[in-house]
Amino acid sequence: MNGQQAGARGSAGNQAGTPAGSLAGGPASGLPGSSIIVTGASQGIGKAVCLELASQGARLTLAARDAAALEQVAAACRERGGEALVVPTDVSQPADCERLVRQAVATWGSLDALINNAGIDMIARFEDVADLQLFERLMRVNYLGYVYPTYHALPELRRSRGRLVAVSSLAGMTGVPTRTGYAASKHAIFGFFDSLRIELAGTGVTVTLVAPDFVLSEIHRRAAGPDGRPLGHSPMQESSIMTAEQCAHHIVKAMQKRQRLRILSLRGRLGRYVRLVAPGLIDAIAARAVRLGR
């Protein structure tokens, strides 16, 4: 199968007579037959989101750069009762994002939701960074890689009164040492989508921001070190952090409820308010979290 073809439709999870665009209803609306684009779908959180959605009968368009990995995810989605279209995509390229949306709509007939999830990480103190192009790369993927798909998807989402979902991070709500460029890109996501939400008032299109804490995924091993190259290992205490599957469950629930913001850890939820009165304490908590890797 290539990027122009959809897989065979799974029978499980699809209700007879459920039209495409069922997500366009109220907060309790279901997923069967809904057309959903997921970026960063080849691994980690994105892959887990696709499998969660497939089990509910969604029609998925999977986007990432690794075509072979996408095909494997697509096959797993079909086994779970969903439908899947693979569109190899570099979200940092506007033309790729335009093609992604065009192929999704051509295949499924509509677009009900866009889940922006693609991202890269860095783990290095700012003063140790040897190649400043790392910061440009982080912004192109983590920030513009959300802006470009959103721009091309928005006309279709206005037609379906659909959902925009942006997977950001707690690093988009506070400072995080060794993640300066990553945190900056995640702060940009909050600024963009909070502003866009206001512009979209009255259109029926809703904007959901999700802020995970540390999540068990490949992003940590692939994080850029001081020289800009992948670290190749994870500094996290992986047994102590949220799994990608747990994170995906939260993302799907937040999308279904058209929730404005979903913060996925207690320290993140409490930290929003503690920061107002004791910002130094939040700085210390962030430094400790990075030091301990959890």
HURA-V11123 format. One record per residue. N is the residue number from 1. RES is the residue in one letter. SS is DSSP state (2 for helix, 1 for strand, 0 for the rest). PHI is phi in radians with two decimals (none if undefined). D_CENTER is the distance of its C-alpha to the mean C-alpha in Angstrom with 1 decimal. Layout:
N_RES_SS_PHI_D_CENTER / N_RES_SS_PHI_D_CENTER
//
This chain:
1_M_0_none_24.4 / 2_N_0_-2.04_23.0 / 3_G_0_-1.16_20.4 / 4_Q_0_-1.61_22.9 / 5_Q_0_-2.07_23.3 / 6_A_1_-1.71_21.8 / 7_G_0_-1.39_22.7 / 8_A_0_-1.10_25.3 / 9_R_0_-1.30_24.5 / 10_G_0_-1.35_24.3 / 11_S_0_-1.50_26.8 / 12_A_0_-1.24_25.4 / 13_G_0_1.47_23.3 / 14_N_0_-1.76_24.2 / 15_Q_0_-1.53_26.7 / 16_A_0_-1.05_29.6 / 17_G_0_1.48_29.6 / 18_T_0_-1.34_26.1 / 19_P_0_-1.36_25.1 / 20_A_0_-1.05_22.0 / 21_G_0_1.61_20.2 / 22_S_2_-1.15_21.0 / 23_L_2_-1.21_17.9 / 24_A_2_-1.32_19.7 / 25_G_0_-1.44_22.0 / 26_G_0_-1.34_22.2 / 27_P_0_-1.04_20.1 / 28_A_0_-1.64_21.5 / 29_S_0_-1.08_20.9 / 30_G_0_-1.59_20.0 / 31_L_0_-1.79_17.7 / 32_P_0_-0.92_20.4 / 33_G_0_1.45_20.6 / 34_S_0_-1.29_17.5 / 35_S_1_-1.62_16.0 / 36_I_1_-2.33_12.2 / 37_I_1_-1.65_10.2 / 38_V_1_-2.19_7.1 / 39_T_1_-1.62_6.4 / 40_G_0_1.12_6.8 / 41_A_0_-1.51_8.5 / 42_S_0_-1.46_11.6 / 43_Q_0_-2.83_11.2 / 44_G_2_0.98_10.1 / 45_I_2_-1.07_7.3 / 46_G_2_-1.06_6.2 / 47_K_2_-1.08_10.0 / 48_A_2_-1.11_10.6 / 49_V_2_-1.08_8.6 / 50_C_2_-1.05_10.7 / 51_L_2_-1.17_13.7 / 52_E_2_-1.09_13.5 / 53_L_2_-1.19_13.3 / 54_A_2_-1.08_16.0 / 55_S_0_-1.15_18.3 / 56_Q_0_-1.82_18.4 / 57_G_0_1.45_19.5 / 58_A_0_-1.34_16.6 / 59_R_1_-1.75_17.0 / 60_L_1_-1.86_14.0 / 61_T_1_-1.98_13.4 / 62_L_1_-1.71_11.8 / 63_A_1_-2.20_11.0 / 64_A_1_-3.07_11.4 / 65_R_0_-1.44_14.7 / 66_D_0_-1.52_16.3 / 67_A_2_-1.10_18.0 / 68_A_2_-1.12_19.9 / 69_A_2_-1.14_17.0 / 70_L_2_-1.08_15.3 / 71_E_2_-1.07_18.7 / 72_Q_2_-1.17_18.8 / 73_V_2_-1.14_15.6 / 74_A_2_-1.06_17.0 / 75_A_2_-1.10_20.3 / 76_A_2_-1.14_19.0 / 77_C_2_-1.12_17.3 / 78_R_2_-1.12_20.7 / 79_E_2_-1.10_22.5 / 80_R_0_-1.62_20.7 / 81_G_0_1.78_21.8 / 82_G_0_-1.68_19.0 / 83_E_1_-1.99_19.3 / 84_A_1_-2.52_17.3 / 85_L_1_-2.06_17.5 / 86_V_1_-1.75_16.6 / 87_V_1_-2.30_16.2 / 88_P_1_-0.96_16.1 / 89_T_0_-2.55_14.3 / 90_D_0_-1.78_14.2 / 91_V_0_-1.19_11.8 / 92_S_0_-1.43_14.3 / 93_Q_0_-1.98_16.9 / 94_P_2_-0.98_17.5 / 95_A_2_-1.12_19.6 / 96_D_2_-1.09_17.1 / 97_C_2_-1.23_14.7 / 98_E_2_-1.11_17.8 / 99_R_2_-1.15_18.8 / 100_L_2_-1.00_15.5 / 101_V_2_-1.17_15.9 / 102_R_2_-1.05_19.6 / 103_Q_2_-1.21_19.5 / 104_A_2_-1.08_17.3 / 105_V_2_-1.21_19.7 / 106_A_2_-1.11_22.7 / 107_T_2_-1.43_21.9 / 108_W_2_-1.77_20.9 / 109_G_0_1.56_22.8 / 110_S_0_-2.88_20.2 / 111_L_0_-2.39_16.6 / 112_D_0_-1.83_15.6 / 113_A_1_-2.76_11.9 / 114_L_1_-2.16_9.1 / 115_I_1_-1.87_5.4 / 116_N_1_-1.43_4.1 / 117_N_0_-2.43_1.8 / 118_A_0_-1.05_5.6 / 119_G_0_-3.03_7.8 / 120_I_0_-2.28_11.3 / 121_D_0_-2.22_13.5 / 122_M_1_-2.38_17.2 / 123_I_0_-2.41_19.9 / 124_A_0_-2.96_23.1 / 125_R_0_-1.17_25.3 / 126_F_2_-0.98_25.5 / 127_E_2_-1.20_29.2 / 128_D_2_-1.64_28.8 / 129_V_0_-1.16_26.4 / 130_A_0_-1.68_28.6 / 131_D_0_-2.26_26.5 / 132_L_0_-1.23_25.1 / 133_Q_2_-1.11_23.3 / 134_L_2_-0.97_20.6 / 135_F_2_-1.21_19.7 / 136_E_2_-1.15_19.6 / 137_R_2_-1.09_17.3 / 138_L_2_-1.07_14.8 / 139_M_2_-1.23_14.9 / 140_R_2_-1.17_14.9 / 141_V_2_-1.47_11.7 / 142_N_2_-1.35_9.7 / 143_Y_2_-1.85_11.3 / 144_L_2_-1.12_13.1 / 145_G_2_-1.19_10.4 / 146_Y_2_-1.78_8.7 / 147_V_2_-1.12_12.4 / 148_Y_2_-1.11_13.7 / 149_P_2_-1.09_11.7 / 150_T_2_-1.09_12.1 / 151_Y_2_-1.01_15.7 / 152_H_2_-1.38_16.5 / 153_A_2_-1.44_14.8 / 154_L_2_-1.01_16.4 / 155_P_2_-1.02_19.9 / 156_E_2_-1.21_18.9 / 157_L_2_-1.20_17.0 / 158_R_2_-1.14_20.1 / 159_R_2_-1.14_22.2 / 160_S_2_-1.63_20.4 / 161_R_0_0.93_19.8 / 162_G_0_-1.59_16.2 / 163_R_1_-2.16_13.0 / 164_L_1_-1.89_10.3 / 165_V_1_-2.16_7.2 / 166_A_1_-2.15_5.6 / 167_V_1_-1.52_3.9 / 168_S_0_-1.76_7.1 / 169_S_0_-3.03_9.8 / 170_L_2_-1.04_13.5 / 171_A_2_-1.16_14.3 / 172_G_2_-1.56_13.4 / 173_M_0_-2.10_16.2 / 174_T_0_-2.73_18.8 / 175_G_0_-1.36_20.3 / 176_V_0_-2.40_19.7 / 177_P_0_-1.11_22.4 / 178_T_0_1.24_21.8 / 179_R_0_-2.20_18.3 / 180_T_2_-0.95_19.8 / 181_G_2_-1.20_17.8 / 182_Y_2_-1.11_14.5 / 183_A_2_-1.08_15.3 / 184_A_2_-1.06_16.5 / 185_S_2_-1.17_13.4 / 186_K_2_-1.31_11.4 / 187_H_2_-1.08_14.5 / 188_A_2_-1.08_14.3 / 189_I_2_-1.06_11.0 / 190_F_2_-1.07_12.9 / 191_G_2_-1.08_15.9 / 192_F_2_-1.16_14.7 / 193_F_2_-1.32_13.0 / 194_D_2_-1.13_15.8 / 195_S_2_-1.23_18.2 / 196_L_2_-1.11_16.9 / 197_R_2_-0.99_17.0 / 198_I_2_-1.15_20.7 / 199_E_2_-1.10_21.4 / 200_L_0_-1.58_20.1 / 201_A_0_-0.97_22.3 / 202_G_0_1.56_24.5 / 203_T_0_-1.56_22.7 / 204_G_0_1.61_21.1 / 205_V_0_-1.49_17.5 / 206_T_1_-1.91_15.6 / 207_V_1_-2.10_12.7 / 208_T_1_-2.04_10.7 / 209_L_1_-1.84_9.4 / 210_V_1_-2.09_8.3 / 211_A_1_-2.12_10.0 / 212_P_0_-1.26_10.2 / 213_D_0_-1.50_13.4 / 214_F_0_-1.03_14.1 / 215_V_1_-2.26_12.5 / 216_L_1_-1.25_14.4 / 217_S_0_-2.76_12.7 / 218_E_0_-1.23_14.0 / 219_I_0_-1.05_12.4 / 220_H_0_-1.25_15.5 / 221_R_0_-1.21_18.0 / 222_R_0_-1.60_16.7 / 223_A_0_-1.05_16.6 / 224_A_1_-1.33_19.2 / 225_G_0_-1.57_22.5 / 226_P_0_-1.01_25.2 / 227_D_0_-1.55_26.2 / 228_G_0_1.54_22.8 / 229_R_0_-1.65_22.9 / 230_P_1_-1.02_20.7 / 231_L_0_-1.14_22.1 / 232_G_0_1.50_22.3 / 233_H_0_-2.56_22.3 / 234_S_0_-1.77_20.3 / 235_P_0_-1.50_22.0 / 236_M_0_-1.49_20.4 / 237_Q_0_-1.45_22.5 / 238_E_2_-1.14_20.3 / 239_S_2_-1.34_22.4 / 240_S_2_-1.90_21.8 / 241_I_0_-2.09_18.0 / 242_M_1_-1.07_15.5 / 243_T_1_-1.43_14.7 / 244_A_2_-1.08_11.4 / 245_E_2_-1.17_13.1 / 246_Q_2_-1.11_13.8 / 247_C_2_-1.09_10.4 / 248_A_2_-1.05_9.3 / 249_H_2_-1.05_12.4 / 250_H_2_-1.11_11.7 / 251_I_2_-1.08_8.4 / 252_V_2_-1.15_10.7 / 253_K_2_-1.10_13.6 / 254_A_2_-1.09_12.3 / 255_M_2_-1.15_11.4 / 256_Q_2_-1.05_14.8 / 257_K_0_-1.48_16.6 / 258_R_0_0.91_15.2 / 259_Q_0_-1.27_15.0 / 260_R_0_-1.17_14.9 / 261_L_1_-2.57_13.5 / 262_R_1_-2.26_12.9 / 263_I_1_-1.79_13.7 / 264_L_0_-1.70_13.7 / 265_S_0_-2.48_16.9 / 266_L_2_-1.11_20.4 / 267_R_2_-1.14_21.0 / 268_G_2_-1.22_18.1 / 269_R_2_-1.17_19.5 / 270_L_2_-1.23_23.0 / 271_G_2_-1.07_22.2 / 272_R_2_-0.99_21.5 / 273_Y_2_-1.59_25.1 / 274_V_2_-1.08_26.8 / 275_R_2_-1.07_25.6 / 276_L_2_-1.16_27.8 / 277_V_2_-1.96_30.9 / 278_A_0_-2.49_30.4 / 279_P_2_-1.08_27.9 / 280_G_2_-1.12_29.7 / 281_L_2_-1.14_28.9 / 282_I_2_-1.14_25.1 / 283_D_2_-1.03_25.6 / 284_A_2_-1.14_27.6 / 285_I_2_-1.13_25.1 / 286_A_2_-1.11_22.3 / 287_A_2_-1.12_24.9 / 288_R_2_-1.18_25.9 / 289_A_2_-1.04_22.4 / 290_V_2_-1.20_22.0 / 291_R_2_-1.09_25.6 / 292_L_2_-1.51_25.3 / 293_G_0_1.25_21.8 / 294_R_0_-2.83_20.8
//
